[in-house]
Amino acid sequence: MTTIAHRSPTRGVAAVLLLAAVLGGLLAAPLGAAAFGRISGTVTGPGGVPVAGVMVDAGQLDGVDWGYAETTSDGSYTIFGLDPGAYEVTFLPSEGIGLVGATYPTDVTVMSGVTTSGIDAELTEGGSISGTLTLPEDMIPIGVVARAIGAATGPWGFEAEIAFDGSYQIDGLPPGDYLVAFDSYLPSAAVPELYDDVRMPADATWVTVVGSDEVAGIDATIEYCTSPAEFHDVTSTNRFCGDIDWLIDASITTGYADGGFHPSAPVTRAAMAAFLHRLAGSPPQTPLAPGTCVFSDVCAGHPFEAAIVWIDGEGIAGGYQDGTYRPGATVSRQAMASFLYEMAGEPLGFLLPFPAELCDIFFSDVCDNRFLDAIMWLVLTGTAGGYADGGFHPTAPVSRQAMASFLTGFETNRQLEELVGSIFDLLGGGFGGSDWQRLVRASGSAHRLG
């Protein structure tokens, strides 16, 4: 049995179940449905004790089918309605069970009208991290979570909800080193942080879990943003305040001559180039020779010359067919997705195209969008999300405060990938026909720190 760090997510379950319904089709197909097969088995814990509440997940290795079942009180499960083929079966304990997830050691073959039985697992006890999170007096801990992030869990980590008394316990952790992050799923002006009192993963303190031991006393305090003193128009109640504060501290942006940040103002293509250039460390560029231009409207001496020359040379953004760059044009959300995706090196390129059957699960307005790959990358890495109406709003302009959120999320994810690996490392091995489905399943509890 291969030990893994995935488990049934405490949040995002509704999306996962919807995905199952779309991809798996007849998940509860009757036993007489001869076209389909089934997988069954029993899950036990230490000492052979049956374990209820374990999500057993079967993903087809060379197709798009997927099914799941939850173990009952006697530890048994049966996954119905599976197309014939080879499946990877994983056992994902829910929060609070305290056991480490596992993957069945061999591929499981499903045949029409047959139950492939005996696909059992004996899960081992994991370690845990616990502590107390102190919140602002007027903040209720609904949607507030603690997450343990390590090489065994990937950048999304394991999470536990914060109790009303501020306590938490993240259980079922394989031995190893973890970062502990504290954040809210609901829009809030409270600033996320990592242990011990830092904002970015590279500055965080590692917590070591040994065997099945509990590491207690990993406490933290989440506070509302202190309004950046530089700006009169960014208050501590602005939910982007913390992101704006980080951009200032990182010297990625400044304000205007009137002392404001202008948080609702749209981002231009010139400003976007400057933001990304600074985020990359302001790599020096050879100045354009007098009288020469990189685009017909960006010539030597342009105030954003270095940034635009860099962003063009890196292939992050180019110009238009008429030879212009249009530095004053407004950046849309889909263009922002494309810029950041290119800056990250097109990490999903080898998995394209994104399957149409998965599109509506995320957003109602991007299925035919030419930037779909970039948009889905933003979502799967937790860098950005959508709107309450179910849309991504791809053509909407990006405001300066939203830009702060995008860049904070991008840098957070970049640092996490350097420290614990990327989301693709969760899949392991090669990529086959159902890779998008597997990736989406693994992202069930994904959430951005920034």
PyMOL commands that set and color helices and strands:
alter all, ss='L'
color gray80, all
select helices_A, chain A and resi 13-24+46-48+201-203+241-249+269-279+305-313+333-343+349-351+356-362+372-380+400-420+423-426+435-442
alter helices_A, ss='H'
color red, helices_A
select strands_A, chain A and resi 2-3+37-44+54-60+66-70+76-82+85-93+102-103+108-110+115-116+121-122+127-134+144-150+154-161+167-173+176-184+193-194+207-209+214-215+220-221+293-295+298-299
alter strands_A, ss='S'
color yellow, strands_A
deselect
rebuild
show_as cartoon
